[in-house]
Structure formats: structure tokens, C-alpha cells
Amino acid sequence: MRLWSLHPRHLDRIGLVAAWREALLAQAVIADPERGYSHHPQLIRFREAEEPARAIGDFLLAIVDEADARGYRFARDKIRETGSLAPLTITTGQLGYEWTHLTRKLRRRSPDVWGRWRDLSAPDPHPIFSVVDGPIADWEKSDPGSSSSARS
């Protein structure tokens, strides 16, 4: 499961569809903690939100808005709740780590999308996140061989 902290505009078609499916799964797991994936590290930041169900709903809302902008038709009515009161935070280290991870994927599977973003040094965050200085998140399962996986 990958719940991107990046703005959905940075995702290619494959990534946007996967983000929608995985966030719907996350919404189901947050609503029913007895489901599978209930201890997945990507869910920690949503579970720690004041209103976890609304936070994941707002996360989904930005994905469906991006899908609409591209002419895709995702089922907006699958979003259960929205209107979280407080933004979540994401660190500069986490955002950078995810950007490196995504651009590697884009270079392989969507060279045209990669070409659009390759000169961008820092992506926009997903609209529910406020960016703060800091390292890669403790919950991230980073690749120990990657130079971008430093947590300092």
C-alpha cells in the first residue's frame, strides 16, 4: 500500500488509479480495524489524525478531483466522510523520499510524465498535508541501499 504524500497531479494514470484503490482500502480499514492491513505503517498518520475517517476521506477527495480534471470517472460516492478539521503534516524528508521513489517509477513506466516532472526539484504535497522540516517518517519502509533513505 502506498498512500502518496505528493499531490495527485504528479501521478501518471497507473499511479492515480492505484492511489484511488489503495486509499479506498485504507478508508475501509480505518472504518473497520478488524480488516486486513490494519497495522500497515502507511495508515499511522491517518489514525493519528483528530478525525481519521474524515482525513482519509479528504485524501480520497483530492484524488477524485484530479481524476475528474483528467476526464476519468472515479466513483466519488465511495468516499464516506470528508471535512477534516486539521491538516496533517508531512516532512521535507518524507516528501523528498517519495518524490525520488515516484520519479524512478515514472522514468520506467511513463517516460512522457517523467519528462514533464524531471526538472522539478520538489513536488507539491497532497492538499491535506502541511510540509514541515524533518527526516523521512519513522513509518516509511525505505530502501536501505538508497541514498535518499537517510533519516537524519
Stockholm file with secondary structure:
# STOCKHOLM 1.0

chainA/1-152         MRLWSLHPRHLDRIGLVAAWREALLAQAVIADPERGYSHHPQLIRFREAEEPARAIGDFLLAIVDEADARGYRFARDKIRETGSLAPLTITTGQLGYEWTHLTRKLRRRSPDVWGRWRDLSAPDPHPIFSVVDGPIADWEKSDPGSSSSARS
#=GR chainA/1-152 SS CCCCSBCGGGSCHHHHHHHHHHHHHHHHHHHCTTSTTTTCGGGHHHHTSSSHHHHHHHHHHHHHHHHHHTTCCCCGGGCCCCCCSSCEEEEHHHHHHHHHHHHHHHHHHCHHHHHHHTTCSSCCBCTTEEEESCCSCTTCCCCTTCGGGCCC
#=GC SS_cons         CCCCSBCGGGSCHHHHHHHHHHHHHHHHHHHCTTSTTTTCGGGHHHHTSSSHHHHHHHHHHHHHHHHHHTTCCCCGGGCCCCCCSSCEEEEHHHHHHHHHHHHHHHHHHCHHHHHHHTTCSSCCBCTTEEEESCCSCTTCCCCTTCGGGCCC
//
